[in-house]
Amino acid sequence: MGLIKGIMDKELEELRKKRLQGLQQQEEIQEEQENQKQQFEKQKKMVLRSILTTTARERLGRIKVARPDVVESIENQLIMLAQSGQLKNKINDEQLRLLLTKLIPKKRDITIKRR
């Protein structure tokens, strides 16, 4: 009986070690992904800083609070335009507003009629 218990204890210990190694590997992968994401965001900020004026960046930041998905899309489009060489000058606040009016759909008014 002691022999069986010793074997089971060894097997349990091996399973625990394997589980711990698996968890450590997952943690390392998550840390690496987080580092890559942070690096990407840094690069994105640098590019946006070079293609937007201060006021345009401020406007985009304010809109990001309310509509982060829309701003993410706009930022990606601006970066693609800059990388392809289609932007010659920095985008100012007025140009950004025109771009936003084209890309953000108008709100629809909803009226409720009571009978």
N, C-alpha and C positions, 0 to 999 in steps of 0.2 A: 504494500500500500504506500509506503514511503517512496518507493521507486517511481510509482505512477504520479504521485504528487510532485516529485522533483522534475519529471518530464513535462508535466503540465505547466509548472512554474516557468521552466525554460521557454516553452512555447509561448506562454503569455508574455514573457519578457521580450521575446523576439518580435511578437506582434506589436507590442507597445513601441519598440524601437523603430519598426518600419512605419508605424503610424506617425510617430514624432518626426521622422525624416520626411515623410510626405507632406506634413504640415509646414515644416521648415522650407521645403522647396516651393510650396504654394506661396508662402510669405515672401520669399525672395523674388518670385515672378511678379507678385503684386507690387513690390517695391520698385522693381525695374520698370514696370508699366507706368507707375506713378511718376518716376523720374523722366521717362520719355514724354509723358503728357506735359509735365512742367516745362521741359525744354522746348517743346512745340509751342506752348503758350508764350514763352519768352520770345521766341523767334517771331511769332505772330505779332506781338506787341511792338517789336522793333520795326517790322515792316509797316505796320499801321502808323507808327509815329513818323515814319519817313514819307508817307503818302497823304496824311491828313494834317490840316492845320490844327492848332490847339483848340479853337472853338468847335471845329468839326468833331474832334475826338471827345470833347466834353459832351456835345449833343449825343453822340453815339453811346457814351457811357450812361447818360440819363435814360435813353430809350432802352438800353440793355436791362435796366431794372424792371421795366414793365413788360418788355417783349424780348427775352434773351434768345429765343429761337430765331426770330427775324433778324436780330443784330448779328447773330452767328453766321447766318446766310449772307448778309450784306458784307461782313468782314471777309468772308471767304471769296466772294465775288471781287471785291476790291483788290485783294491780294493777288488773285489770278490775273486781273487786268494789269497790275503793276509788274508782275513777273513776265507777262507777255509783251511788255513795252508799250502798251496802249495808253498809259497815263504819262503825260509829258510834264505836268505841273502838279503841285499839291492840290488836293481837293479841299476847298474852303467850305464854310458853313452853308452858304447859299447853294452851292453845287450839291452838297450832301442832302439838303432839304429837298431839292428837286428830285434827286435819286430816291429818297425815301417816299415821296408822294407817288412815284411810279411803282415802287415795290410793295408798299404797305397798302393793302386793300382798304377802301373806305368802310366806315362803320355803317351798317344799315339801321335805319330808324324803324323801330317796332312800335306799332300802335295797336292798342287793344280796344276794340269796339264792344261796348256792353249793350245788350238788348233789353 
